[in-house]
Amino acid sequence: MRSTEKRNSIITSKRNARDKALGFAGPYLGNDHGIYTKATASEIVQRIAKGEWTSSEVLEAYIARSAMAQAKIHHFSSGISILTPFTVLYEDARKQAKELDAEFASTKTLRGPFHGVPVSVKDNYQIEGYDATIGFTAWANNPGKKDACVIAQLRAAGAIIFVKTNVPQTMLAFECSNPLWGRTTNPWNDKYTCGGSSGGEGALLAMDGSALGIGSDIGGSLRIPASYCGVYSLKPTAERVSSIGTQAVRPGFEAIRSSHGPLTRLVATCITWLIRDYFLGLVSPKFPMPYHAVELPSKLRFGYYLSGTMIWHVGIITCMQTSSTGDSLSLRKQGHECIEFTSPLNASAMEVFLGLTSSDGYKKMLSHLDSDPMARGQFIPGHLGSQLPSFVCKLACWIAKTFLGDSLFPRFFSLARRSAAAWYEQVWDKYGFDGIIAPVQSLPVIPHGGATYLSVLAAAPLRTTLSTLLSAPYQRLGRSKMFETRMYLGKNPVYDPKAMEGIPVGVQLVGKKREDEKVLAMMHVVDAHWDLEDSVRAVGNLSRPCRSEVLQPVLPGPSSNLTGGGLFLKSS
């Protein structure tokens, strides 16, 4: 184990290296650079193909914008970080841009469908010559020897990887803070988190600091940041996009498999991701399922729910009602069905998730901390219960049930493991839904450190995440009084509509497993009929948020097309 002095020396060295790299960025000039940073990935490629832009011009705009984002965040609070230090790849990116420009000038042919597109990537992706620390000091100064599969294929398609972004310690958290790089804040309000674990990606995309982002998701790690920050994300079926070459805290853990997908500022870019027939067709040796076009029926059948079986989704009920039943969303006017139902994915699914992820008491995962302290807000779900003596767990459960009238919290705490009925039988087959409009979480956003006592919020994305992996019985359970009181009631509830005003709220559009193309096609339908001024954007396996009124973010802001929030997609 490293000494505290050695650990602090590594942190200082890495942050200094980042700051030095950021110094090679030019100033962001809105009049000159704005045309590039507000363009979609597909527009960038089209303009380069026409000879109107060069890869180098586009890259310099995004370098300046990303550096501006970092500087602005540091201005508000020391130690807060969006970009992962040292993994600022500006100089290598400039070399690649020049190569692309020379190649195009000579051949007049694009290298691939992402020619000249500046792409940011989550820190867990291996890149040759650069660290993939995921916030562990012990993993610093160990540069990758080979690009991850998705990185290599992005580069082969002409994409320019120019920065890596921050993640929470262990990556099993929906905040974004670690001792090595610091904390990433929400670009709309720096008192709140940007989400996790792909939090740096969500924040940077929301501030137009990248044209396209890449992240991963097990229990909401793509969808939660997209919802908190007001952008789009896609969580494909596991291994549809390759995981080869990604850094993992529990190598060989196959019980709940991660998915890898994009974060974007427009749903059209997510669709391009598939239509290009690149990532879903070629990227995964483990899942060689080629892209296939889908034709949607003229009348779609959507399911939705406004509250869970564990806790009320008070923070987004208004948005969900508007999106599913109100006049602002014209799905019904277009002939589509929107049917309210009760979600059967209840506490049992949460128990299974916690039981699997904590099967070794998080011993392997936490071993990587070395001398690092546990970051604030990184209270891993179920960790306390897995570490305490059994008689203490039983006493805590008895107190919660006997004196607080809460029978649900003890079930989480003791991590009961039970088999569950099939989600497909209870939802897809029973109702015949094409897709499900669902909450992302029970709150629009949480303050820094909120995950310490609100880890149950993972229950909302679990409704979609575990539908891919596990089944759950169809039964109605009482909601947890302890969690609901902490979130919505009492003297200082977490949910504060005034303080949260203007922050995006996300919903998910969920589809069946391996129906990624259909989810994207449905999202296009939903997105086309959404009122962006005062309604929710869809997420789903694709996610998209809503905001009550426009609130300028910390950094002058996300593109105007983000007014109205973000959206997420998922295949279950």
Beta strands, then each sheet from edge to edge (+ up, - down):
strand 1: 83-88
strand 2: 118-122
strand 3: 160-165
strand 4: 177-178
strand 5: 182-183
strand 6: 185-186
strand 7: 189-193
strand 8: 212-217
strand 9: 232-233
strand 10: 259-264
strand 11: 301-304
strand 12: 337-340
strand 13: 435-439
strand 14: 505-511
strand 15: 541-546
strand 16: 567-571
sheet 1: 1+ 3- 2- 8- 10+ 9-
sheet 2: 4+ 5-
sheet 3: 6+ 7-
sheet 4: 12+ 11+ 13+ 14- 15+ 16-
end
